[in-house]
């Protein structure tokens, strides 16, 4: 178990079979279920940094648990439980490390699509619009400025390339990959989730500018999987500081990106370690997003 100052960089849970280790999550195979453990690793520019962000894994897990519950009338999810005490005995033996940062979930056949929805003009969408007047081939009105709210949310699916970069695809290409029925259903459900969640978040002082969802088939039905509406999978902006016309402050790892951009790092591994003040700022942003959305303090 790699830990430093209560930062969980990596888990190696005795008695459990490691299924996969991603940029942030360690996943263990429990037969019909998986155990997803969110570490405090942080990645930027496709590299995992040497420094962890304290409490980040707990924030990601507990925000996802909040949304799975909030959205249950719209969609089923892969969640079995986030309570360690309700997990199998082999998992409970590691309760101290897992509490607050783990989920027991159903295994699914993961659909190879990232379901991206954009409500505001930011990031790659803004670059696309400046060049073409469209975002991912969807025409938009002329004269929009950076961070403008779009007339209505747009669905812009993507796939993962071998290098880890997202590749935008059309709805038709999505249908070719997973079937027309699933493609139409996931588009509609993604937009429904975004509309419902963004209205709630705005009432709590957070604009969800864009986000992405992943889906898997369970007993033939698509259900929501992975993380949901977190600062890692979404662009969260504070409502009270929203000013269209440029980049917006955000509840995510922006302090990390800003530091790395200014550090002279060539964005090739290994990535540099982060100064303490950047780590602290980043933790605070994650915690503030959690507190605003849930009205609670972090547990575990």
N, C-alpha and C positions, 0 to 999 in steps of 0.2 A: 504494500500500500504506500504510494508515494504521496506524502503530505508535508507541508511546510507552513508553520504558523496557521494551522487550521485550513489551509488551502489543499484541496484534493486535486492533485494533478493527474493521477491515474489510479485505477483500482485493479487488484488481482485477488478476487474473492475465492478463498480456499473452499473446495467442495462444489463450486459452480463452474460450468463450462462457458468460457468466453466465446461468444458468437461473432462479435465484430467490435472493432474499436474505431470510432469515427473521430472527427476533429474535436468534438466536445463530449460525445457520449460513449460509454462502455456498455455493450449489450451482451447479456448472458442468456443461454438457451436453457429453458426449463420445460422442454417437451412441447406441450400445446401452447405454452406461453413464453414470453420473453421478459427479462428484467432489464429495464432501461435505467442506467445510472448516469446522471448529468454531472460531469466533473466540473472543475473550475478552470479548465483549459480555455484559452481564447485564441482565435485565429484571426488573421488579417492578411489581406492580399494573398490568400491561398496558402499561408504558412501558419503553423502552430507556434505560438510564441513561447519562450522559455519561462515567462512569468505567468502565474495564474491570477485570477481575479477572485478574491475572497467572496464567498456566498453566491457567486454567479450561478453555479449549478442548482442551488436551492431556489433561487429566484426563477430560473427557467422552468424548473419542474413545477413549482407552486403556482406560477402564472398559468401554465398549461392546465393544471388540475382545475383551477378556477374556471377557465374557459370551457373545458370539457363539460363541467357541470352546467355552466351558463347556457351552453348551446345544445343541450341534450334534446330539446324539443325540435331542433332543426335537423340534427344528424346524430347517428350512432357513432361511437368512437371505439378505439381499440382498448380503452382503459378498463382494467379489471379492478385495481385498487391502487391508491397511493399510500395506504396505511401499511407500514412494515409489519405491524402486528397481525395483519390479515394475510400475509404472504407465507409461502411454504417454510417449513422449519429451517431448511438449509439457507434460506435467505435471512430469516430472523436472527441467525447466529451472527450476522454482520450488521445488526440493527443500528449500532452506534454510528457507523459510517454512512448507512443508507437512509436513515430517517430524514425526511424532508427533501431528498434529492433523487428519489427513485420511484419508478412506476412499474407495476406488474401489468402486462398488456397481452392481448390476444395476438397470436401469430397471424399474419395476413400475407396474401400475395401482393406485394407492393406494385402499384401501377407506376410505370416509368415516366411520370409527368409531374412537373411542379405547377400547381394551379395558382398563378399569380394574378392578383387583382390590384388595380391602381385607382386611387381616388383623387390623387394630386399629381402634378407634373414635377417629378424629381428624378435624380439619379440618371440611369441610362435612358429612362423615358424622356427626360428633358433634352438630353443630347440627341436622341432620335427625332424629337419634335423640331428642334432647331434645324436639323439637316433635311428633314422630309415633310414637315407639317403633319406627320402622323406618329403614332406610337405603335410599334410592332404591326405596322400595316393598317392600323385603324385611324382613319382621318379625323382630325380635331379642328375646331374653329381656329381661324387665323388670329394672331395678336395676343396669344397667351404668354404669360411670363413665368419664370421659374417659380415653382411651389404653388402656382395657381391651383385652385380646386377645379377638377374637371366637371363638365356639364353633368355627367353621370359616370359612375365607376365603370372601368373597362377590364375585360378578362383577357390576359395575355399569357397563355401557357408557355412552358419552356421544358426542355429536356436537359439532362446532365451530359456533358461531354466527358471523355476519359480524363481530361485534365482537371475536371472539377468545375469548369466554367458553365454557366447556364447558356443554352442556345434557344432563342425565341422561336416558336413555331406557330403556325396558324391553327385555328380550330379544326380545319379540315385535316391537317397533318396529325393533330391529336386524335381525331376520329379514326384515322388509318391505323394508329398504333394500338388503341384500346377499344375500338368499336364505337359506332355512332351513338348508341344508347348511353353508354358510360360517359362519353365525351359531353353529350348534352346535359346529362344529369349533374355531372361534376361542375360544369360551367354555371348552371343555375344555382346549385347549392353553394358554390364558392361565393357568388355574388350575394346570395341571401345571407350567408354568414357575415360577410364583410359589412353589409348594410346594417344588420342588427348590432354587430359588435362595435362598429365605428360610432353609431349613435350613442351607445352606452358609454364608450370610452370618452367621447367628447363631453358628456355630462360630468365626467370625472377629471376634466382638464387635459385630456390627451387626444390629439389628432392621430388617427392611424392613416398615414399617407398612402402606404401600400403594404402588402403582406403576401405571403405564399403559404399554401397548404399542400400536404401530401396525403394520398389516399391509398388504401389497400383493400383487396377483396377478402371478405370473411364470409364463408358459406355462400359465395357468389355475389354478395352485396358489397358495394363500396362504402367503407367507413373511414372516418377521419383518423389519421395516425400521426406519429412523430410529435413535434412540439406545435403549439398553436398560439398565434398572436403574442409572441414574446418579443423583447427588444432584439433578439438575434434573427428572427424570421420576419420582422416588420420594421417599418420606419415610423417611430413614435415621435411626435412633436408636441411641445407644450402649447396649449391653446392660447395662453396669455402672452406668449412671445411670437405668435405667428404673424409674419410680415411677408407677403408674397414679393417676389422680385430678387430672390437670392437663396442661398443655402440656409436652412433652418437649424436652430439648436435641436438636439435630439436626445432621447433617453436610451442611448446605446453605447457602443464602443467608439464613438467619435473621438474622445480624448486619445485613444490608442492610435487611431488612424492619423490624427493630426501630429502626434509625436513622431510616428514612423515616417511620415511624409517629410518632416523637418529634420530628421536624423541623418539623412544622407544614405540610408540603407538602400541597397540596390534591388530589394524585394525578391532576392533569391535566398533560399535557406542556407544557413540557419538564421532565423530572425533574432534581433537583439532582445535583451531583457528590458523591462520597463522600469522607469524610476518610480519610487514609492508614491509620489504625488499623483502620477498618472493612474496608477493602480487604485488609489483611494478615490479619485474623481470618478473612475469608471464604476467601482462598486456602488458609490452613492447614486449614480444615475440608474443603475439596475434596481436598487432598493426603492428609489423614489417612484419609478414606474409601477413596481409591485404595490406600494402603499396606496398610490392614487387609484389603481384599478380595483383593488380588493378591499380597501379600507381597513386592512389588517397589518400587523407586523409579521415578519417572517417567522416560521416555526421550524423546529428540528435543529 
